[in-house]
Amino acid sequence: MPYWYYDRKDLQNTPSFRDGIPNDTENRYRKEGARFIIDTGSKMDLGYNTVATGVVYFHRFYMFHSFRTFPRYITACCCLFLAGKVEETPKKCKDIIKVAKSLLNEHKFSTFGEDPKEEVMTLERILLQTIKFDLQVEHPYGYLLKYAKCLKGDKTKLQKMVQMAWTFVNDSLCTTLCLQWEPEVIAVALMFLAGKLSKFEVVDWNGRTPKHTAWWDMFVEDITMELLEDICHQANVIADSMQYPGNASLR
């Protein structure tokens, strides 16, 4: 199976960067493409798993191709189209394009070409080859719920922490965290961040043994505070986005 995780050096030396696109610009394109998938999926009543799968395809695609060669919005549509089929929530290509047109201005939609449906269908073949037909994607959501069931403490505070962590997972789709760490690691880190911000301190958990110094030691080995803080720092950049309304669509 392909290995989909990259270090910082790889993320700074992408095809887009080698094509003359600065890292900051590429990160903005990634965020805009991911946000577009989320907004389109929300308008089409697609679930969070389908949307997240589409976003992961999108991020993986641009580790092999340049944004200069493949405009972000049509790629985003293609990723959502494929994710819908994979997650068994299929939507017709023409319907996705119709929603896309309603969300984009004329200039941005012009990148879809003369025959948008044909463009998406052609791009789907390139996407499948690029992600090496590795279609099944795991997300932090399931791990978040699994881990939360093991934690002890005030149920109201725990629920608040989980909701906050869920929001952070939604927002993390607009970053490259899914290209850096496995979903279970992201789930632990964003629960850790949510716990700090919501002032929910985990002091006990089901299945605790003397060798477990933290609750996550039961699930993931070798998570250091340095690693948690690195992920939290990247997530903190988007923490204030908790305020915008788009989050509710993925809950």
MOJOHU-V197440 format. One line per field, one symbol per residue. phi: phi as a letter, one per 40 degrees, with the letter a starting at -180 (. if undefined). Layout:
BEGIN
phi: ???
END
This chain:
BEGIN
phi: .cbbbbcdccccbcdccccgccdcccccccccccccccccdcccfccccccccdccddccdccbbccccbdccccdccccdccdcccgbcbcdccccccdcccbccccccccgcbdcccccccdcccdcccffcccbcbcdccdcccccccbhdcccccccccccccccdccccbcdccbbcdcccccccccccccccfbccbaacgcbdcccbccccbbcgcccccdcccccccccbdccdcccccdcbc
END
